[in-house]
């Protein structure tokens, strides 16, 4: 299961879902209007009452950005709130989100354990250009790569906001990387073209990507190459 970006957008979608499922969340906000949490209830037709379902608690930093996000579920048997997941956000000096660490609650040991880690890269305008997801390897006590996505934006002087640009972005999921069997999978949300270069800048191959999952056969020798899509590029390794 993938993690999420805690904050108003996620909770707005969650609120809509809960309403459609005949639930009644109650949102909590500070005097400054910052989102700080919500409590959701399910309707019990048998007792004709609302019953506890879930609870979310968010803390915000001095800049008003989400700092931590705690999710709990109601344990009807014990009549207590049980921990479910906990997310911690990290920001750079520009106040841009650069990492999110997701943890899940271990009922057996009553401690938080690592689950997923999201690393984000922005361009000079603060637009998201790269997201990498890592999974926690409990056996080796280390993070291992899971997947990554790249984002591109059209250069258009008529665009005035990140919301407008994001609507026309190209999102790619490139895997596996490194490539061991010579077949690189690229999942694209739009039709576009690609090129593969070696480190000397020589074009090795080019082609078209269709919306959905594509397979690129890397006939080149083992080594490091550059996959270019539009005006952006990423490094790929063939083993």
C-alpha positions as CSV (number, residue, x, y, z in Angstrom):
1,X,0.0,0.0,0.0
2,X,1.3,3.4,-0.9
3,X,1.5,6.2,1.6
4,X,0.1,9.7,1.1
5,X,0.9,13.3,1.4
6,X,-0.7,14.4,4.6
7,X,-2.6,17.6,4.4
8,X,-5.8,19.3,3.2
9,X,-5.9,17.8,-0.3
10,X,-5.8,14.2,1.0
11,X,-8.3,14.9,3.8
12,X,-10.7,16.7,1.4
13,X,-10.8,13.6,-0.8
14,X,-11.1,11.4,2.3
15,X,-13.9,13.6,3.6
16,X,-15.8,13.2,0.3
17,X,-15.3,9.4,0.4
18,X,-16.5,9.2,4.0
19,X,-19.6,11.2,3.2
20,X,-20.4,8.9,0.3
21,X,-20.2,6.0,2.6
22,X,-22.7,7.6,5.0
23,X,-20.1,8.7,7.5
24,X,-19.9,11.9,9.3
25,X,-16.4,13.3,9.9
26,X,-16.0,16.4,12.1
27,X,-13.1,18.6,11.1
28,X,-11.0,20.5,13.6
29,X,-9.2,23.7,12.9
30,X,-7.1,26.2,14.9
31,X,-8.0,29.8,15.2
32,X,-5.7,30.6,12.3
33,X,-7.7,28.2,10.1
34,X,-5.0,25.5,9.8
35,X,-6.2,21.9,9.5
36,X,-5.4,20.0,12.7
37,X,-7.5,16.9,12.5
38,X,-10.8,15.2,12.0
39,X,-13.0,12.5,13.6
40,X,-15.1,10.1,11.5
41,X,-18.3,8.3,12.5
42,X,-20.3,5.4,11.0
43,X,-24.1,5.3,11.2
44,X,-25.4,2.2,13.1
45,X,-28.9,1.6,11.8
46,X,-29.4,-1.0,14.5
47,X,-28.8,1.4,17.4
48,X,-29.8,4.5,15.5
49,X,-26.6,6.2,16.6
50,X,-23.3,7.5,15.2
51,X,-20.4,5.3,16.2
52,X,-16.7,6.1,16.3
53,X,-14.8,5.1,13.2
54,X,-11.4,6.9,12.7
55,X,-9.5,9.9,14.0
56,X,-6.7,12.0,12.5
57,X,-4.5,14.4,14.3
58,X,-2.2,16.8,12.4
59,X,0.5,19.1,13.8
60,X,1.7,22.1,11.8
61,X,5.1,23.9,11.9
62,X,5.6,27.7,12.3
63,X,5.1,28.1,8.5
64,X,1.7,26.5,8.6
65,X,2.9,23.3,6.8
66,X,1.9,19.9,8.0
67,X,4.5,18.5,10.3
68,X,3.1,15.2,11.6
69,X,0.0,13.2,10.8
70,X,-1.4,10.6,13.1
71,X,-4.2,8.1,12.1
72,X,-6.1,6.1,14.6
73,X,-9.0,3.6,14.3
74,X,-11.7,3.0,16.9
75,X,-11.4,-0.4,18.7
76,X,-15.0,-1.2,19.6
77,X,-14.1,-4.3,21.6
78,X,-11.8,-2.3,24.0
79,X,-13.6,1.0,23.5
80,X,-10.3,2.8,22.8
81,X,-8.6,4.6,19.9
82,X,-5.9,2.3,18.4
83,X,-2.8,3.7,16.6
84,X,-2.7,3.0,12.9
85,X,-0.1,5.1,11.0
86,X,2.1,8.1,11.7
87,X,3.8,10.4,9.1
88,X,6.5,12.9,9.6
89,X,7.3,15.6,7.0
90,X,10.7,17.3,6.4
91,X,11.1,20.6,4.6
92,X,14.1,22.5,3.2
93,X,15.1,26.1,3.8
94,X,12.7,27.1,1.0
95,X,9.9,25.5,3.0
96,X,9.4,22.9,0.3
97,X,8.5,19.3,1.2
98,X,11.5,17.1,0.6
99,X,10.7,13.9,2.6
100,X,7.9,12.0,4.2
101,X,8.5,9.1,6.6
102,X,5.5,6.7,7.1
103,X,5.4,4.4,10.1
104,X,2.8,1.8,11.2
105,X,1.9,0.8,14.7
106,X,3.0,-2.7,15.8
107,X,0.4,-4.0,18.2
108,X,2.7,-6.8,19.4
109,X,5.6,-4.6,20.5
110,X,3.5,-1.3,21.0
111,X,6.1,0.7,19.0
112,X,6.1,2.6,15.7
113,X,8.0,0.8,12.9
114,X,9.2,2.2,9.6
115,X,7.0,1.5,6.6
116,X,7.6,3.8,3.6
117,X,9.8,6.8,2.9
118,X,9.0,9.4,0.2
119,X,11.8,11.6,-1.2
120,X,10.8,14.7,-3.2
121,X,12.8,16.9,-5.6
122,X,11.7,20.3,-6.9
123,X,12.9,22.6,-9.6
124,X,14.0,26.2,-9.1
125,X,10.3,27.2,-9.1
126,X,9.4,24.8,-6.4
127,X,7.5,22.4,-8.7
128,X,7.8,18.7,-8.0
129,X,10.1,17.0,-10.5
130,X,10.9,13.7,-8.9
131,X,9.5,11.4,-6.2
132,X,11.2,8.2,-5.0
133,X,9.5,5.7,-2.7
134,X,11.5,3.4,-0.5
135,X,10.3,0.5,1.6
136,X,11.7,-0.5,5.0
137,X,13.5,-3.8,5.0
138,X,12.9,-5.0,8.6
139,X,15.2,-8.0,8.1
140,X,18.2,-5.9,7.0
141,X,17.2,-2.8,8.9
142,X,17.6,-0.6,5.8
143,X,15.6,1.2,3.2
144,X,15.3,-0.4,-0.3
145,X,14.1,1.3,-3.5
146,X,10.5,0.6,-4.4
147,X,9.5,3.0,-7.3
148,X,10.1,6.5,-8.5
149,X,8.1,9.0,-10.6
150,X,9.3,12.0,-12.7
151,X,7.2,15.1,-13.5
152,X,7.5,17.5,-16.4
153,X,5.8,20.8,-17.1
154,X,5.2,22.6,-20.3
155,X,6.9,25.9,-20.7
156,X,4.1,28.3,-21.4
157,X,4.1,32.1,-20.5
158,X,0.3,31.9,-20.0
159,X,0.6,29.6,-17.1
160,X,0.3,31.5,-13.8
161,X,0.1,28.9,-11.1
162,X,1.3,25.4,-10.2
163,X,-2.2,24.1,-10.2
164,X,-2.5,25.0,-13.9
165,X,0.8,23.5,-14.8
166,X,0.3,20.3,-12.9
167,X,-2.8,19.6,-15.0
168,X,-0.5,19.3,-18.1
169,X,2.4,17.4,-16.4
170,X,3.7,14.1,-17.6
171,X,4.2,11.6,-14.9
172,X,6.4,8.6,-15.4
173,X,7.1,5.5,-13.3
174,X,10.5,4.0,-14.4
175,X,11.4,0.5,-13.1
176,X,13.4,-1.6,-12.4
177,X,16.4,0.6,-12.0
178,X,19.1,-0.9,-12.2
179,X,17.9,-3.1,-15.1
180,X,19.1,-6.7,-14.9
181,X,17.2,-8.4,-17.8
182,X,17.6,-5.6,-20.3
183,X,14.0,-4.6,-20.2
184,X,13.1,-1.2,-18.8
185,X,9.5,-0.6,-17.9
186,X,8.1,2.9,-18.2
187,X,4.6,3.8,-17.2
188,X,3.4,7.1,-18.6
189,X,0.2,9.1,-18.1
190,X,0.4,10.5,-21.7
191,X,1.8,9.8,-25.1
192,X,5.3,11.2,-25.5
193,X,8.7,10.4,-27.0
194,X,12.0,9.2,-25.4
195,X,15.7,9.0,-26.1
196,X,18.5,7.0,-24.5
197,X,22.0,8.5,-24.5
198,X,25.3,7.2,-23.3
199,X,27.5,9.5,-21.1
200,X,29.3,10.9,-24.1
201,X,26.0,12.3,-25.4
202,X,25.7,9.8,-28.2
203,X,22.1,8.9,-29.0
204,X,21.7,5.1,-28.5
205,X,18.0,4.8,-29.3
206,X,14.7,6.7,-29.5
207,X,11.1,5.9,-29.7
208,X,7.6,6.7,-28.6
209,X,5.9,6.1,-25.3
210,X,2.2,5.3,-25.2
211,X,-0.1,6.1,-22.3
212,X,0.2,3.2,-19.9
213,X,3.0,0.7,-19.4
214,X,5.8,0.5,-22.0
215,X,8.8,-1.8,-22.4
216,X,12.1,-0.4,-23.6
217,X,14.6,-3.1,-24.7
218,X,18.1,-1.9,-23.8
219,X,20.4,-3.6,-26.3
220,X,23.3,-1.5,-25.2
221,X,26.2,-2.9,-23.2
222,X,26.1,-2.9,-19.4
223,X,26.7,0.6,-18.0
224,X,25.0,3.8,-17.1
225,X,22.8,5.7,-19.5
226,X,20.5,8.7,-19.6
227,X,16.8,8.4,-20.4
228,X,15.4,11.6,-21.7
229,X,11.7,12.4,-21.9
230,X,10.8,15.9,-23.1
231,X,13.0,18.4,-21.4
232,X,13.9,16.2,-18.5
233,X,16.2,13.3,-18.0
234,X,17.1,10.6,-15.5
235,X,20.0,8.2,-15.1
236,X,19.4,4.4,-15.7
237,X,21.8,1.6,-15.1
238,X,22.0,-1.7,-17.1
239,X,23.6,-4.5,-15.2
